Amino acid sequence: MPQVFEFRLPDLGEGLTEAEIVRWLVEVGEVVAIDQPVVEVETAKAMVEVPCPYGGVVTARFGEEGTELPVGAPLLTVAVGSVEPSGRTAESGSGTGAAEAESSGSGNVLVGYGTGAPPVRRRRVRPEGLLAPATAAAPATAPAAPPAFVPAVPVAPVAPVAPVAPVAPVAAVPVAVAAVPEEARGPVAVVSPLVRKLARQHDLDLRQLAGSGPAGLILRADVESAIRSGATAPQEAEEPPRTSGERVPLRGVRGAVADKLARSRREIPDATCWVDADATELMAARAAMNGDGGPGAGPKVSVLALLARICTAALARYPELNSTVDQEAREIVRLSGVHLGFAAQTERGLVVPVVRDAQARNTESIGAEITRLTEAARTGTLKPAELTGGTFTLNNYGVFGVDGSTPIINHPEAAMLGVGRIVPKPWVHEGELAVRRVVQLSLTFDHRVCDGGTAGGFLRYVADCVEQPALLLRML
């Protein structure tokens, strides 16, 4: 009696846990050969044809096209035995071979890999071919040998092989040997069709690799490593030995900054836009506001304080940028208060003090709070509450003598405005070329909270206030 074996969806590698049936390649009642593709599935990474490790007749299929199956779920069942032209199965050496493979612990894996004793070497058989025991015509005195299959092709040299020893006929038939594909010349510890394909694309012999997976299983990482080694071996041989450099622990302020910036890059899909603005009139207005600085004069208004007041006015017009994203709830949370952070460089590293409720302050109040927080940052006396809870950050990197940058958003905020140095540059002013004081403004924003139109509108409004201080004076 033939034995019926269940073939389950194998692990296709790459950490995939399920696959969708795209197209069945065989029908129930159809004869299949060992290593013949039986179904085409689609994973999250590729379209894959899955080969069956059994040769026989398909007795059942599990799942319609379009069905998603987890790894390990039954795909089909195969009745294993010698196959007659009618498609019926009968007890023969083929069933013995498959049973031995099953009992040796191979399990439901793709062809070419087993966890126990080496599987019996077999020839690839096409569905329309017939399976016949290779040792049927061997002499009675011949020693017992593992069964093998040869394709039933109409080739004349096959007939005279009966008097020869069991193994010799296969080697003596040139056509049969030529028909054996490279993969069938011995077991290869490979499960994933993707790994096989990658090896073929780079003319890599899998038999020369030692797998790093369980029981010597060859993984994709093993193939990629072999490819890299082959491509870089000459260069690596010429490289001088590397010396060990200084190691600086990422801890304290530096460690906290590193963690926050890395998280921002991982979680926030950011984008940056920038514009050059003529700041000549803004600087003139600031000078007028500060006067001559004589006796009785109050604190001077800083450029940073003016820019901070411009930001609060711009956020009132574009509240999307004063928000945060609740990823778990999949919601954008627009915040009512503007807690304005500003970047401050200290001996201990970069810190971002926060001006609370900046939207309720005028330029003088914002300037005084920035001065207080900056001094506390330099002396190391900032309280934790003064470093957290920001909703928008202003970064004046122009103090370092640079014109532009692409700021990294201060997670979990939604935007950051960067300001470069204000320097004299050629500029077309009122239709004529003139030397003006120009600044570059850069806005990095979370593309989840708004599109480029909103971000561009915010940045343009800030630039207009810089170029036309009269707009700013209305807000003081």
RODREN-185290 format. One record per residue (C-alpha): residue number from 1; x negated, y negated, z. Coordinates in steps of 0.5 Angstrom, whole numbers, plus 2048, in hexadecimal, padded with zeros to 3 digits. Last residue first. Layout:
BEGIN
(nutor NUM; (X; Y; Z))
...
This chain:
BEGIN
(nutor 476; (7F7; 746; 829))
(nutor 475; (7FB; 749; 824))
(nutor 474; (7FC; 743; 81F))
(nutor 473; (7F5; 742; 81F))
(nutor 472; (7F3; 748; 81C))
(nutor 471; (7F7; 747; 816))
(nutor 470; (7F3; 740; 816))
(nutor 469; (7ED; 744; 816))
(nutor 468; (7EE; 746; 80E))
(nutor 467; (7E8; 74A; 80C))
(nutor 466; (7E8; 74F; 813))
(nutor 465; (7EF; 74E; 813))
(nutor 464; (7F0; 751; 80C))
(nutor 463; (7EB; 756; 80D))
(nutor 462; (7EF; 759; 813))
(nutor 461; (7F5; 759; 80F))
(nutor 460; (7F2; 75C; 809))
(nutor 459; (7EF; 762; 80E))
(nutor 458; (7F7; 763; 810))
(nutor 457; (7F9; 763; 809))
(nutor 456; (7F4; 768; 807))
(nutor 455; (7F6; 76D; 80D))
(nutor 454; (7FD; 76C; 80B))
(nutor 453; (7FC; 76D; 804))
(nutor 452; (7F7; 773; 805))
(nutor 451; (7FC; 777; 808))
(nutor 450; (7FE; 778; 810))
(nutor 449; (7FE; 77C; 816))
(nutor 448; (7FB; 782; 813))
(nutor 447; (7F5; 77F; 80F))
(nutor 446; (7F2; 77D; 816))
(nutor 445; (7EE; 776; 814))
(nutor 444; (7E7; 773; 813))
(nutor 443; (7E7; 76C; 812))
(nutor 442; (7E1; 768; 810))
(nutor 441; (7E0; 761; 80F))
(nutor 440; (7DA; 75E; 80C))
(nutor 439; (7D8; 757; 80E))
(nutor 438; (7D6; 751; 809))
(nutor 437; (7D4; 74A; 80B))
(nutor 436; (7D4; 746; 805))
(nutor 435; (7CF; 743; 800))
(nutor 434; (7D3; 741; 7FA))
(nutor 433; (7D5; 742; 7F3))
(nutor 432; (7DB; 73E; 7F1))
(nutor 431; (7E2; 740; 7F0))
(nutor 430; (7E4; 73E; 7F6))
(nutor 429; (7DF; 742; 7FA))
(nutor 428; (7DB; 748; 7F6))
(nutor 427; (7D6; 74B; 7FA))
(nutor 426; (7CF; 74B; 7FB))
(nutor 425; (7CD; 74E; 802))
(nutor 424; (7CC; 74B; 809))
(nutor 423; (7CC; 750; 80E))
(nutor 422; (7D2; 753; 813))
(nutor 421; (7CF; 75A; 815))
(nutor 420; (7D4; 75F; 815))
(nutor 419; (7DB; 761; 818))
(nutor 418; (7DE; 767; 819))
(nutor 417; (7E6; 768; 81A))
(nutor 416; (7E8; 76F; 81D))
(nutor 415; (7EE; 773; 81C))
(nutor 414; (7F3; 778; 81F))
(nutor 413; (7F1; 779; 826))
(nutor 412; (7F0; 780; 829))
(nutor 411; (7EA; 780; 828))
(nutor 410; (7E5; 77A; 826))
(nutor 409; (7E5; 77A; 81F))
(nutor 408; (7DE; 77B; 81C))
(nutor 407; (7DC; 774; 818))
(nutor 406; (7DA; 774; 811))
(nutor 405; (7D5; 76E; 811))
(nutor 404; (7D3; 768; 80E))
(nutor 403; (7CE; 762; 80E))
(nutor 402; (7C9; 764; 813))
(nutor 401; (7C5; 75F; 818))
(nutor 400; (7C7; 763; 81F))
(nutor 399; (7CB; 75D; 821))
(nutor 398; (7CF; 75F; 81B))
(nutor 397; (7D2; 765; 81E))
(nutor 396; (7D8; 762; 821))
(nutor 395; (7DC; 768; 822))
(nutor 394; (7E4; 766; 824))
(nutor 393; (7E8; 76C; 826))
(nutor 392; (7EF; 76D; 827))
(nutor 391; (7F3; 771; 82C))
(nutor 390; (7EF; 771; 832))
(nutor 389; (7F1; 776; 838))
(nutor 388; (7EA; 777; 83B))
(nutor 387; (7E3; 773; 83C))
(nutor 386; (7E6; 76E; 841))
(nutor 385; (7EA; 773; 845))
(nutor 384; (7E3; 777; 846))
(nutor 383; (7E0; 771; 84A))
(nutor 382; (7DB; 76D; 847))
(nutor 381; (7D5; 76B; 84B))
(nutor 380; (7CF; 76D; 847))
(nutor 379; (7CC; 767; 847))
(nutor 378; (7CC; 766; 83F))
(nutor 377; (7D3; 768; 83F))
(nutor 376; (7D6; 764; 845))
(nutor 375; (7D3; 75E; 841))
(nutor 374; (7D6; 760; 83B))
(nutor 373; (7DD; 761; 83F))
(nutor 372; (7DD; 75A; 842))
(nutor 371; (7DB; 757; 83B))
(nutor 370; (7E0; 75A; 837))
(nutor 369; (7E5; 758; 83D))
(nutor 368; (7E3; 751; 83C))
(nutor 367; (7E4; 751; 834))
(nutor 366; (7EB; 754; 835))
(nutor 365; (7ED; 74F; 839))
(nutor 364; (7EA; 749; 835))
(nutor 363; (7ED; 74C; 82E))
(nutor 362; (7F4; 74D; 831))
(nutor 361; (7F7; 753; 835))
(nutor 360; (7FD; 757; 835))
(nutor 359; (7FB; 75C; 82F))
(nutor 358; (7F5; 75D; 832))
(nutor 357; (7F9; 761; 837))
(nutor 356; (7F2; 764; 83A))
(nutor 355; (7EC; 763; 838))
(nutor 354; (7E8; 769; 837))
(nutor 353; (7E1; 76B; 838))
(nutor 352; (7DD; 76F; 833))
(nutor 351; (7D7; 772; 834))
(nutor 350; (7D1; 773; 830))
(nutor 349; (7CA; 776; 834))
(nutor 348; (7C7; 775; 83B))
(nutor 347; (7C3; 76F; 839))
(nutor 346; (7CA; 76C; 837))
(nutor 345; (7CD; 76B; 830))
(nutor 344; (7D4; 768; 830))
(nutor 343; (7DA; 76A; 82C))
(nutor 342; (7E0; 767; 82D))
(nutor 341; (7E7; 76A; 82F))
(nutor 340; (7EE; 766; 82E))
(nutor 339; (7F3; 769; 833))
(nutor 338; (7F9; 767; 82E))
(nutor 337; (800; 768; 832))
(nutor 336; (806; 76B; 82E))
(nutor 335; (803; 771; 82C))
(nutor 334; (805; 775; 825))
(nutor 333; (805; 77D; 827))
(nutor 332; (805; 781; 820))
(nutor 331; (808; 787; 821))
(nutor 330; (806; 78F; 81F))
(nutor 329; (808; 791; 827))
(nutor 328; (801; 795; 827))
(nutor 327; (7FD; 78F; 823))
(nutor 326; (800; 789; 827))
(nutor 325; (7FD; 784; 823))
(nutor 324; (7FB; 77D; 825))
(nutor 323; (7FD; 776; 824))
(nutor 322; (7FB; 76F; 823))
(nutor 321; (7F9; 770; 81C))
(nutor 320; (801; 771; 81A))
(nutor 319; (802; 76A; 81E))
(nutor 318; (800; 766; 817))
(nutor 317; (803; 75F; 819))
(nutor 316; (802; 75F; 820))
(nutor 315; (7FB; 763; 81F))
(nutor 314; (7F9; 75D; 81A))
(nutor 313; (7FA; 758; 820))
(nutor 312; (7F6; 75C; 825))
(nutor 311; (7F1; 75D; 820))
(nutor 310; (7F0; 755; 81F))
(nutor 309; (7EF; 754; 827))
(nutor 308; (7EA; 75A; 827))
(nutor 307; (7E6; 756; 821))
(nutor 306; (7E7; 74F; 825))
(nutor 305; (7E4; 753; 82B))
(nutor 304; (7DE; 756; 827))
(nutor 303; (7DC; 750; 824))
(nutor 302; (7DB; 74D; 82B))
(nutor 301; (7DF; 747; 82E))
(nutor 300; (7DB; 743; 833))
(nutor 299; (7DC; 743; 83A))
(nutor 298; (7DF; 73C; 83C))
(nutor 297; (7DC; 735; 83B))
(nutor 296; (7DB; 731; 842))
(nutor 295; (7D4; 72F; 840))
(nutor 294; (7D3; 72F; 838))
(nutor 293; (7D4; 735; 834))
(nutor 292; (7D4; 731; 82E))
(nutor 291; (7DB; 733; 82C))
(nutor 290; (7DD; 73B; 82C))
(nutor 289; (7E3; 73A; 828))
(nutor 288; (7DF; 736; 823))
(nutor 287; (7DA; 73B; 822))
(nutor 286; (7DF; 741; 822))
(nutor 285; (7E3; 73D; 81C))
(nutor 284; (7DC; 73D; 818))
(nutor 283; (7DB; 744; 819))
(nutor 282; (7E2; 746; 817))
(nutor 281; (7E1; 741; 811))
(nutor 280; (7DB; 744; 80E))
(nutor 279; (7DE; 74B; 80F))
(nutor 278; (7DF; 74D; 808))
(nutor 277; (7E1; 754; 808))
(nutor 276; (7DE; 75B; 805))
(nutor 275; (7E3; 760; 805))
(nutor 274; (7E3; 768; 807))
(nutor 273; (7E7; 76E; 807))
(nutor 272; (7E6; 774; 80B))
(nutor 271; (7E9; 77B; 80C))
(nutor 270; (7EA; 780; 811))
(nutor 269; (7ED; 787; 812))
(nutor 268; (7ED; 787; 819))
(nutor 267; (7EC; 78E; 81D))
(nutor 266; (7E5; 790; 81C))
(nutor 265; (7E1; 789; 81B))
(nutor 264; (7E5; 787; 821))
(nutor 263; (7E3; 78D; 825))
(nutor 262; (7DB; 78C; 823))
(nutor 261; (7DC; 784; 825))
(nutor 260; (7DF; 786; 82C))
(nutor 259; (7DA; 78C; 82D))
(nutor 258; (7D4; 788; 82B))
(nutor 257; (7D6; 781; 82F))
(nutor 256; (7D7; 786; 835))
(nutor 255; (7D0; 789; 834))
(nutor 254; (7CD; 782; 833))
(nutor 253; (7D0; 77F; 83A))
(nutor 252; (7CE; 785; 83E))
(nutor 251; (7CB; 78B; 83A))
(nutor 250; (7C9; 78D; 834))
(nutor 249; (7C2; 790; 836))
(nutor 248; (7BC; 78D; 832))
(nutor 247; (7B7; 793; 82F))
(nutor 246; (7B1; 791; 82C))
(nutor 245; (7AE; 794; 826))
(nutor 244; (7AC; 79B; 825))
(nutor 243; (7A7; 79C; 81F))
(nutor 242; (7A9; 7A0; 819))
(nutor 241; (7A4; 7A4; 815))
(nutor 240; (7A2; 7A1; 80E))
(nutor 239; (7A7; 7A3; 808))
(nutor 238; (7A4; 7A7; 803))
(nutor 237; (7A7; 7AE; 804))
(nutor 236; (7AE; 7AA; 805))
(nutor 235; (7AD; 7A7; 7FE))
(nutor 234; (7AC; 7AE; 7FB))
(nutor 233; (7B2; 7B2; 7FF))
(nutor 232; (7B7; 7AC; 7FE))
(nutor 231; (7BB; 7B0; 7F8))
(nutor 230; (7BA; 7B7; 7FA))
(nutor 229; (7BB; 7B5; 802))
(nutor 228; (7C2; 7B1; 800))
(nutor 227; (7C5; 7B7; 7FC))
(nutor 226; (7C3; 7BC; 802))
(nutor 225; (7C6; 7B7; 807))
(nutor 224; (7CC; 7B6; 803))
(nutor 223; (7CD; 7BE; 802))
(nutor 222; (7CC; 7BF; 80A))
(nutor 221; (7D1; 7B9; 80C))
(nutor 220; (7D6; 7BD; 807))
(nutor 219; (7D6; 7C3; 80C))
(nutor 218; (7D3; 7C9; 80A))
(nutor 217; (7D5; 7CF; 80F))
(nutor 216; (7CF; 7D2; 813))
(nutor 215; (7D4; 7D6; 818))
(nutor 214; (7D7; 7CF; 81A))
(nutor 213; (7D4; 7C9; 816))
(nutor 212; (7CD; 7C7; 815))
(nutor 211; (7CC; 7CB; 80F))
(nutor 210; (7C5; 7CD; 80C))
(nutor 209; (7C5; 7CB; 805))
(nutor 208; (7C1; 7CF; 7FF))
(nutor 207; (7C8; 7D3; 7FD))
(nutor 206; (7CB; 7CC; 7FC))
(nutor 205; (7C7; 7CB; 7F6))
(nutor 204; (7C8; 7C4; 7F4))
(nutor 203; (7C9; 7C1; 7ED))
(nutor 202; (7CB; 7BA; 7F0))
(nutor 201; (7D3; 7BB; 7ED))
(nutor 200; (7D3; 7C2; 7EF))
(nutor 199; (7D1; 7C1; 7F6))
(nutor 198; (7D6; 7BC; 7F7))
(nutor 197; (7DC; 7C0; 7F4))
(nutor 196; (7DA; 7C6; 7F9))
(nutor 195; (7DA; 7C1; 7FF))
(nutor 194; (7E1; 7BF; 7FC))
(nutor 193; (7E3; 7C6; 7FC))
(nutor 192; (7E2; 7C7; 803))
(nutor 191; (7E1; 7CD; 806))
(nutor 190; (7DA; 7CF; 804))
(nutor 189; (7D5; 7D4; 807))
(nutor 188; (7D3; 7D7; 800))
(nutor 187; (7D4; 7DE; 7FF))
(nutor 186; (7D0; 7E1; 7F9))
(nutor 185; (7D0; 7E1; 7F1))
(nutor 184; (7D7; 7DE; 7F1))
(nutor 183; (7D6; 7D7; 7F1))
(nutor 182; (7D2; 7D7; 7EB))
(nutor 181; (7D7; 7DA; 7E7))
(nutor 180; (7D7; 7E1; 7E5))
(nutor 179; (7D9; 7E1; 7DD))
(nutor 178; (7D2; 7E2; 7DB))
(nutor 177; (7D1; 7E9; 7DF))
(nutor 176; (7D7; 7EC; 7DC))
(nutor 175; (7D5; 7EA; 7D5))
(nutor 174; (7CE; 7ED; 7D6))
(nutor 173; (7D1; 7F4; 7D9))
(nutor 172; (7CB; 7F7; 7DC))
(nutor 171; (7CB; 7F4; 7E3))
(nutor 170; (7D2; 7F6; 7E4))
(nutor 169; (7D1; 7FD; 7E2))
(nutor 168; (7CB; 7FE; 7E6))
(nutor 167; (7CF; 7FD; 7ED))
(nutor 166; (7D3; 804; 7ED))
(nutor 165; (7CD; 808; 7EA))
(nutor 164; (7CE; 80A; 7E2))
(nutor 163; (7D2; 80F; 7DF))
(nutor 162; (7D9; 80A; 7DE))
(nutor 161; (7D5; 804; 7DB))
(nutor 160; (7D6; 806; 7D4))
(nutor 159; (7DD; 803; 7D3))
(nutor 158; (7DB; 7FC; 7D5))
(nutor 157; (7D6; 7FA; 7CF))
(nutor 156; (7DC; 7F9; 7CB))
(nutor 155; (7DF; 7F3; 7CE))
(nutor 154; (7E7; 7F2; 7CE))
(nutor 153; (7E7; 7EF; 7D5))
(nutor 152; (7E9; 7F2; 7DB))
(nutor 151; (7E5; 7EE; 7E0))
(nutor 150; (7E1; 7F2; 7E5))
(nutor 149; (7E3; 7F3; 7EC))
(nutor 148; (7DE; 7F6; 7F1))
(nutor 147; (7DF; 7FB; 7F7))
(nutor 146; (7DA; 7FC; 7FC))
(nutor 145; (7D5; 803; 7FB))
(nutor 144; (7D6; 80A; 7FD))
(nutor 143; (7D0; 80E; 7FA))
(nutor 142; (7D1; 811; 7F3))
(nutor 141; (7D2; 819; 7F3))
(nutor 140; (7D9; 818; 7F1))
(nutor 139; (7D7; 815; 7EA))
(nutor 138; (7DA; 80D; 7EA))
(nutor 137; (7E0; 80C; 7E5))
(nutor 136; (7E4; 809; 7EA))
(nutor 135; (7DE; 805; 7ED))
(nutor 134; (7E0; 7FE; 7EA))
(nutor 133; (7E7; 7FF; 7ED))
(nutor 132; (7EC; 7FB; 7E8))
(nutor 131; (7EF; 7F4; 7E8))
(nutor 130; (7F3; 7F2; 7E2))
(nutor 129; (7F2; 7EB; 7DF))
(nutor 128; (7F7; 7E6; 7DE))
(nutor 127; (7F6; 7E2; 7E4))
(nutor 126; (7EF; 7E2; 7E3))
(nutor 125; (7EA; 7E6; 7E7))
(nutor 124; (7E3; 7E3; 7EA))
(nutor 123; (7DF; 7E9; 7EC))
(nutor 122; (7DE; 7EB; 7F3))
(nutor 121; (7D8; 7EC; 7F8))
(nutor 120; (7DB; 7EF; 7FF))
(nutor 119; (7DB; 7EA; 804))
(nutor 118; (7D5; 7E9; 809))
(nutor 117; (7D6; 7EB; 810))
(nutor 116; (7DA; 7E6; 814))
(nutor 115; (7DB; 7DF; 814))
(nutor 114; (7DD; 7DE; 80D))
(nutor 113; (7DC; 7D9; 807))
(nutor 112; (7DC; 7DA; 800))
(nutor 111; (7E4; 7D9; 7FF))
(nutor 110; (7E7; 7D4; 803))
(nutor 109; (7E9; 7D6; 80A))
(nutor 108; (7EF; 7D9; 80D))
(nutor 107; (7EB; 7DE; 812))
(nutor 106; (7E4; 7E1; 810))
(nutor 105; (7E5; 7E5; 816))
(nutor 104; (7E2; 7EC; 814))
(nutor 103; (7E9; 7EF; 814))
(nutor 102; (7EB; 7EA; 80E))
(nutor 101; (7E5; 7EC; 80A))
(nutor 100; (7E6; 7F3; 80B))
(nutor 99; (7ED; 7F3; 809))
(nutor 98; (7EB; 7EF; 803))
(nutor 97; (7E6; 7F4; 801))
(nutor 96; (7EB; 7FA; 802))
(nutor 95; (7F1; 7F7; 7FE))
(nutor 94; (7EC; 7F7; 7F8))
(nutor 93; (7EA; 7FE; 7F9))
(nutor 92; (7F1; 800; 7F7))
(nutor 91; (7F8; 801; 7FA))
(nutor 90; (7FD; 7FE; 7F4))
(nutor 89; (800; 7F8; 7F2))
(nutor 88; (805; 7F6; 7ED))
(nutor 87; (804; 7F1; 7E8))
(nutor 86; (806; 7F5; 7E2))
(nutor 85; (7FF; 7F5; 7DF))
(nutor 84; (7FD; 7F9; 7E6))
(nutor 83; (7F9; 7F5; 7EC))
(nutor 82; (7F5; 7F9; 7F0))
(nutor 81; (7F6; 7F6; 7F8))
(nutor 80; (7F8; 7F0; 7FC))
(nutor 79; (7FF; 7EE; 7FC))
(nutor 78; (7FE; 7E6; 7FD))
(nutor 77; (802; 7E1; 802))
(nutor 76; (802; 7DA; 801))
(nutor 75; (800; 7D3; 804))
(nutor 74; (801; 7D4; 80B))
(nutor 73; (800; 7CE; 810))
(nutor 72; (7F9; 7CE; 813))
(nutor 71; (7F7; 7C7; 811))
(nutor 70; (7FE; 7C3; 811))
(nutor 69; (803; 7C3; 80B))
(nutor 68; (806; 7BE; 807))
(nutor 67; (80B; 7C0; 802))
(nutor 66; (80C; 7BC; 7FC))
(nutor 65; (80C; 7C3; 7F8))
(nutor 64; (80F; 7C8; 7FC))
(nutor 63; (80D; 7CB; 802))
(nutor 62; (80B; 7D2; 803))
(nutor 61; (80A; 7D7; 7FD))
(nutor 60; (80B; 7DF; 7FD))
(nutor 59; (809; 7E5; 7FA))
(nutor 58; (803; 7E3; 7F6))
(nutor 57; (800; 7E9; 7F3))
(nutor 56; (7F8; 7EB; 7F4))
(nutor 55; (7F2; 7E8; 7F5))
(nutor 54; (7F0; 7E4; 7FC))
(nutor 53; (7EC; 7DE; 7FE))
(nutor 52; (7F1; 7D9; 7FA))
(nutor 51; (7EE; 7D3; 7F8))
(nutor 50; (7F1; 7CC; 7FA))
(nutor 49; (7F1; 7C7; 7F4))
(nutor 48; (7EF; 7C0; 7F7))
(nutor 47; (7F2; 7B9; 7F6))
(nutor 46; (7EE; 7B4; 7FB))
(nutor 45; (7ED; 7B0; 801))
(nutor 44; (7F4; 7B0; 805))
(nutor 43; (7F5; 7B7; 802))
(nutor 42; (7F9; 7B9; 7FC))
(nutor 41; (7FA; 7C0; 7FB))
(nutor 40; (7F9; 7C5; 7F4))
(nutor 39; (7FB; 7CC; 7F5))
(nutor 38; (7F9; 7D3; 7F3))
(nutor 37; (7F2; 7D2; 7F1))
(nutor 36; (7EE; 7D9; 7EF))
(nutor 35; (7E9; 7DB; 7F4))
(nutor 34; (7EB; 7E2; 7F4))
(nutor 33; (7F0; 7E3; 7EE))
(nutor 32; (7F7; 7E2; 7EE))
(nutor 31; (7FD; 7E6; 7EB))
(nutor 30; (804; 7E3; 7EB))
(nutor 29; (80A; 7E5; 7EF))
(nutor 28; (80B; 7DF; 7F2))
(nutor 27; (808; 7D9; 7ED))
(nutor 26; (801; 7D6; 7ED))
(nutor 25; (7FE; 7CF; 7EC))
(nutor 24; (803; 7CC; 7F1))
(nutor 23; (803; 7C4; 7F1))
(nutor 22; (802; 7BE; 7F5))
(nutor 21; (803; 7C2; 7FC))
(nutor 20; (801; 7BC; 801))
(nutor 19; (7FB; 7BD; 806))
(nutor 18; (7FA; 7BD; 80E))
(nutor 17; (7F5; 7BC; 813))
(nutor 16; (7EF; 7B9; 80F))
(nutor 15; (7E8; 7B8; 813))
(nutor 14; (7E4; 7B8; 80D))
(nutor 13; (7E5; 7BF; 80C))
(nutor 12; (7EA; 7C3; 808))
(nutor 11; (7EC; 7C8; 80E))
(nutor 10; (7F0; 7CD; 80A))
(nutor 9; (7F7; 7CE; 809))
(nutor 8; (7F9; 7D5; 80B))
(nutor 7; (7F9; 7DB; 806))
(nutor 6; (7FD; 7E1; 809))
(nutor 5; (7FB; 7E8; 807))
(nutor 4; (7FF; 7EE; 805))
(nutor 3; (7FC; 7F4; 804))
(nutor 2; (7FD; 7F9; 7FF))
(nutor 1; (800; 800; 800))
